[in-house]
Amino acid sequence: MQPGVTAGQRFRSWADIQANAARGAGGLAALGVGEDDSVALMLRNDFATFEVNMAASQLGAYAVPINWHFTPEEADYILRDSAAKVLVAHSDLLAQIASGIPEGVKVLVVPTPQEIAEAYNVPAERRVAPAGVALWADFVAASTPRTAPPRLARGSMIYTSGTTGRPKGVRRRPSTPEQQAAGAQEAATFWGLKSDPSIVVLMNGPMYHSAPAAYGMASARLGLNVVLQPRFEAEDMLRLIERHGVSHMHIVPTMFVRLLRLPDQVRDRYDVSSLRFVTHGAAPCAPSVKRQMIEWWGPVINEYYGATETGVVVWHGSEDALRKPGTVGRVVPGGILRVVDEQGRDVKQGEVGEIYVRGPHLSEFTYNNDDAKRREVALGDLVTVGDVGYLDADGFVFLCDRKRDMIISGGVNIYPAEIESALIQMPGVRDCAVFGIPDEEFGEQICAHVEPLPGVAIDAIAVRVWLGEHLARYKVPKVVEFSAALPREDSGKIFKRKLRAPYWEKAGRSI
């Protein structure tokens, strides 16, 4: 059987996907898309997701993924800021943002496939293309394949979101052949992805995020067998691993927590011995969670630290995770990392400071239409995404939190990630989010939002007692709220901004 992509009961070979991408590139070029232009996608992980990315890459255009959850206003901003000439969207997502599509943007639709529709409870009327809107498949079929050599690749222009303000598009210069070769070597070293017909990749993270997008497209370039999970669900992941003999995955720590919450009899029901290289990043992982996953899956778990702006800068495997609990690893060859104080001076070993880094091979970037923001994050040729942490005596990097997420209460720095790491281990807690809210006396106070396991009753007193047994008293939240379901993205990552915003709006300030 040819290598390709499996999605539910559907399969498409890479040969067919590449042929569609070549036709798509020809069609996009006929619409006037060329080098440095933008093609927007509002697609869940599907065959067309790869085809549109590949088509844009052939033309030297930027693929601009839009978060599936965005409102018309949010989508309108990205379409205008990126100057997208074309938007390709799943039919139900197009209906979600239709009123926010600027005039002049060519829209192509992909009918929402069955497995995605079922995973997201999409009603039948939203699964089909609206009247008068062209299908991506018809557009491809009617287009002449592009046969010219591909332009220098721009990759995706991912829009990163902060706690405040509009998202910023990370716009890279074209990648040279040498940089592309270095990127392929990085994928082999830090993600385990290489040309090997025995590799089976399970994709469960949304490709509007930079890491899943990079991971998925690296798998595509290598022609690996890829299985798409329409929406993360812990037991379903185990079922897919066993059924397809999955060997490689990129996941986030929230998924680890979900998996560990499964009853033992459910976990024992599935054979996961095919796993060889599991990669995670994007968020802090509690040391106890990492240890339990290694005990279950074996020494196959690897972690990296980086950002959309930097790529992978720090990495480590299971052995170092057990030896140095809580680390995100050591700086990779060719990478640079400095920990500095407010004046940009290097701090002493073991002291906390802001982390500035440079990846080993990615092309230079700016924020689209906002060079000033790019200059704000620079320290020489290094950049920061606002993380704070320290280096130990052996060169291992430990993160404390995001600088922007740090709570300053009465002049004391408090790191929510540390509190979340302790709280997630409390019996009966399914997930949690900790952040700062206004306090007239101390500036900020700690607030925790807790999602209990179904059927479990927890109160605020119990939460405070648990945290008081594991942390200093000043780190125990004064405000504890409970929710049956915290707002989250499909990756499992909590929309902390949505929880935080109402408190600050009432206070009439944002800091």
Residue pairs with C-beta under 8 A, 6 or more apart in sequence:
2 13
2 14
2 15
3 13
3 14
3 197
3 223
3 224
3 225
4 11
4 12
4 13
4 14
4 15
4 16
4 17
4 225
4 226
5 11
5 12
5 14
5 17
5 47
5 50
5 226
5 227
5 228
6 225
6 226
6 227
6 228
6 244
7 45
7 46
7 47
7 113
7 115
7 227
7 228
7 230
8 113
8 114
8 115
8 116
8 228
8 230
9 114
9 115
10 47
10 113
10 115
12 47
14 220
14 223
17 47
17 50
17 51
17 54
17 220
18 54
19 145
20 47
20 51
20 140
21 50
21 51
21 52
21 54
21 55
21 58
22 55
22 58
22 145
22 146
22 147
23 140
23 141
23 143
23 144
23 145
23 146
24 51
24 52
24 54
24 55
24 136
24 139
24 140
24 143
25 54
25 55
25 56
25 58
25 59
25 145
25 146
26 143
26 144
26 145
26 146
27 55
27 139
27 140
27 142
27 143
27 144
28 39
28 55
28 56
28 59
28 61
28 86
29 59
29 146
30 143
30 144
31 85
31 86
31 106
32 85
33 39
33 56
33 59
33 61
33 85
33 86
34 59
34 60
34 61
35 59
35 60
35 61
35 151
36 60
36 61
36 62
36 154
37 59
37 61
37 62
37 83
37 85
38 61
38 62
38 63
38 64
38 82
38 83
38 84
38 85
38 157
39 52
39 55
39 56
39 61
39 62
39 63
39 64
39 84
39 85
39 86
39 87
39 88
40 64
40 65
40 66
40 78
40 79
40 82
40 84
40 86
40 87
40 88
40 105
41 49
41 52
41 53
41 63
41 64
41 65
41 66
41 87
41 88
41 89
41 208
42 65
42 66
42 68
42 70
42 75
42 87
42 88
42 89
42 90
42 93
42 94
42 97
43 49
43 52
43 65
43 88
43 89
43 90
43 93
43 110
43 207
44 68
44 90
44 93
44 116
44 206
44 230
45 203
45 206
45 207
45 212
45 216
45 228
45 230
46 90
46 110
46 113
46 116
46 228
48 88
48 110
48 136
49 207
49 216
50 216
50 217
50 220
51 136
51 140
52 63
52 88
52 136
53 63
53 156
53 213
53 217
53 220
54 220
56 62
56 63
56 154
57 63
57 150
57 153
57 154
57 155
58 146
58 150
58 151
59 146
59 151
60 150
60 151
60 152
60 153
60 154
60 174
61 154
62 82
62 154
62 155
62 156
62 157
62 171
63 155
63 156
63 157
64 78
64 82
64 84
64 156
64 157
64 159
64 169
65 156
65 158
65 207
65 208
65 213
66 75
66 78
66 79
66 97
66 159
66 208
67 74
67 159
67 206
67 208
67 489
68 93
68 206
68 208
68 490
69 489
69 495
70 78
70 96
70 97
71 96
71 97
71 100
72 96
72 97
72 98
72 99
72 100
72 101
73 100
74 100
75 97
75 100
75 101
76 97
76 100
76 101
76 102
77 166
77 167
78 84
78 159
78 167
78 169
79 87
79 100
79 101
79 102
79 105
80 102
81 159
81 166
81 169
81 368
81 369
82 157
82 159
82 169
82 368
84 105
85 105
85 106
86 105
86 106
86 107
86 108
87 101
87 105
87 106
87 107
87 108
88 107
88 108
88 109
88 110
88 136
89 97
89 107
89 108
89 109
89 110
90 109
90 110
90 111
90 112
90 116
91 109
91 110
91 111
91 112
91 126
91 127
91 128
91 129
91 130
92 112
92 117
92 120
92 122
92 126
92 127
93 112
94 107
94 109
94 130
94 133
95 126
95 130
98 130
101 107
107 133
107 134
108 133
108 134
108 135
108 136
108 139
109 129
109 130
109 133
109 134
109 135
109 136
110 135
110 136
110 137
111 127
111 128
111 129
111 135
112 122
112 126
112 127
115 230
116 122
116 230
116 231
117 127
118 230
119 230
119 231
120 230
120 231
129 135
151 174
152 174
152 175
152 176
153 174
153 175
153 180
154 172
154 174
154 175
155 172
155 175
155 217
156 210
156 213
156 214
156 217
157 169
157 170
157 171
157 172
157 368
158 169
158 170
158 208
158 209
158 210
158 213
158 308
159 167
159 168
159 169
159 170
160 167
160 168
160 170
160 210
160 307
160 308
160 309
161 167
161 497
162 168
162 404
163 404
163 405
163 496
163 497
163 500
164 510
168 367
168 368
168 370
168 373
169 367
169 368
169 369
170 210
170 308
170 309
170 365
170 367
170 368
171 365
171 366
171 367
171 368
172 362
172 363
172 364
172 365
173 363
173 364
173 365
174 363
175 183
175 362
175 363
176 363
179 361
179 362
179 363
182 360
182 361
183 218
183 311
183 361
183 362
184 218
184 221
186 311
186 312
186 332
186 360
186 361
187 193
187 194
187 218
187 222
188 194
189 315
189 332
190 279
190 302
190 304
190 312
190 315
190 332
191 215
191 218
191 248
191 250
191 277
191 279
191 302
192 199
192 248
192 276
192 277
192 279
192 302
193 199
193 201
193 215
193 218
193 219
193 222
193 224
193 248
194 222
195 222
195 223
195 224
196 224
197 225
198 247
199 224
199 225
199 247
199 248
200 224
200 225
200 226
200 227
200 244
200 245
200 246
200 247
200 248
200 274
201 215
201 219
201 224
201 225
201 226
201 227
201 246
201 247
201 248
201 249
202 226
202 227
202 229
202 237
202 240
202 241
202 244
202 246
202 248
202 249
203 212
203 215
203 216
203 219
203 226
203 227
203 228
203 229
203 250
204 228
204 229
204 232
204 237
204 249
204 251
204 255
205 211
205 212
205 215
205 232
205 250
205 251
205 252
205 491
206 212
206 489
206 490
206 491
207 213
207 216
209 282
209 491
210 307
210 308
211 250
211 281
211 282
212 250
212 491
214 311
215 250
215 279
216 226
219 226
220 226
224 248
225 244
227 240
227 244
227 246
229 236
229 237
229 240
231 490
232 255
232 258
232 490
232 491
232 492
234 255
234 258
234 259
234 261
234 262
235 262
235 266
235 270
237 255
237 259
238 259
238 262
238 266
238 267
238 269
238 270
238 272
239 270
240 246
241 270
241 271
241 272
241 274
241 275
242 270
242 271
242 272
242 274
245 274
246 274
246 275
247 274
247 275
247 276
247 277
248 275
248 276
248 277
248 278
248 279
249 275
249 278
249 279
250 278
250 279
250 280
250 281
251 278
251 279
251 280
252 280
252 281
252 282
252 283
252 491
252 492
252 493
253 280
253 282
253 283
253 284
253 285
253 286
253 289
254 283
254 431
254 488
254 491
254 492
254 493
254 494
255 492
256 280
256 285
256 289
256 290
256 292
256 293
257 289
257 424
257 430
257 431
258 492
259 267
259 293
260 289
260 292
260 293
260 296
261 430
261 453
267 296
272 296
272 297
275 297
275 298
275 300
276 300
277 300
277 302
278 297
278 300
278 301
278 302
279 302
279 303
279 304
280 301
280 302
280 303
280 304
281 303
281 304
281 305
281 306
282 491
282 493
283 493
284 399
284 401
284 417
284 420
284 421
285 303
286 420
286 421
286 424
286 425
287 321
287 325
287 326
287 421
288 425
289 424
290 301
290 303
290 321
290 325
291 321
291 322
291 325
293 301
294 301
294 318
294 321
294 322
298 318
299 317
299 318
299 319
300 318
301 317
301 318
301 321
302 315
302 316
302 317
302 318
303 315
303 316
303 321
303 328
303 329
304 312
304 313
304 314
304 315
304 328
304 329
305 312
305 313
305 314
305 315
305 328
305 329
305 397
305 399
306 312
306 313
306 314
306 357
306 359
307 385
309 365
309 377
309 383
309 385
310 357
310 358
310 359
310 362
310 383
310 385
311 359
311 360
311 361
311 362
312 332
312 335
312 359
313 331
313 332
313 335
313 336
313 337
313 357
313 358
313 359
313 360
314 328
314 329
314 330
314 331
314 332
314 335
314 337
314 357
314 397
315 329
315 330
315 332
316 324
316 327
316 328
316 329
316 330
316 396
320 327
320 329
320 330
320 396
321 327
324 392
324 394
324 396
326 398
327 392
327 396
327 397
327 398
328 397
328 398
328 399
329 396
329 397
330 394
330 395
330 396
330 397
331 337
331 395
331 397
332 360
333 360
334 359
334 360
334 361
335 357
335 358
335 359
335 360
336 357
336 358
336 382
337 355
337 356
337 357
337 391
337 397
338 346
338 355
338 356
338 357
338 379
338 382
339 346
339 347
339 351
339 352
339 353
339 354
339 355
339 356
339 389
339 390
339 391
340 346
340 347
340 353
340 354
340 356
340 379
341 347
341 353
341 354
342 354
344 379
346 353
347 353
347 390
349 390
349 391
349 392
349 393
350 390
350 391
350 392
350 393
351 390
352 388
352 389
352 390
352 400
352 413
353 388
353 389
353 390
354 384
354 386
354 387
354 388
354 403
355 384
355 387
355 388
355 389
355 397
355 399
356 379
356 382
356 383
356 384
357 382
357 383
357 384
358 381
358 382
358 383
365 374
366 374
367 373
367 374
377 383
377 384
377 385
384 403
385 402
386 402
386 403
386 404
387 399
387 401
387 402
387 403
388 399
388 400
388 401
388 402
388 403
388 406
388 415
389 397
389 398
389 399
389 400
390 397
390 398
390 400
391 397
391 398
392 398
399 417
400 406
400 415
400 417
400 418
401 415
401 416
401 417
401 418
405 415
405 416
405 417
405 435
405 436
405 496
406 413
406 414
406 415
406 416
406 436
407 413
407 414
407 415
407 416
407 435
407 436
407 444
407 445
407 446
408 414
408 436
408 443
408 444
409 436
409 439
409 442
409 443
409 444
409 445
409 446
409 474
410 441
410 442
410 443
412 474
414 436
414 446
414 474
414 475
416 433
416 434
416 435
416 436
416 446
418 471
418 475
419 434
419 446
419 448
419 467
419 471
419 475
419 477
420 432
420 433
420 434
422 466
422 467
422 470
422 471
423 429
423 432
423 434
423 448
423 450
423 463
423 466
423 467
424 431
424 432
425 470
426 458
426 463
426 466
426 467
428 452
428 453
428 456
428 457
428 458
429 450
429 451
429 452
429 453
429 458
430 451
430 452
430 453
430 454
431 450
431 451
431 486
431 488
431 494
432 448
432 449
432 450
432 451
432 486
433 448
433 449
433 486
433 494
433 496
433 499
434 446
434 447
434 448
434 449
434 477
435 446
435 447
435 496
435 499
435 500
436 444
436 445
436 446
436 447
436 500
437 444
437 445
437 446
437 447
437 479
437 500
437 503
437 504
438 444
438 445
438 503
438 504
438 506
438 507
438 509
439 445
445 477
445 478
445 479
446 475
446 476
446 477
446 478
446 479
447 477
447 478
447 479
447 480
447 481
447 503
448 463
448 477
448 479
448 480
448 481
449 480
449 481
449 482
449 483
449 486
449 499
450 458
450 463
450 480
450 481
450 482
450 483
451 482
451 483
451 484
451 485
451 486
452 458
452 482
452 484
458 482
460 480
460 482
463 477
463 480
464 476
464 477
464 480
467 475
467 476
467 477
468 476
486 494
486 495
486 499
487 494
487 495
487 498
487 499
488 494
488 495
489 495
504 510
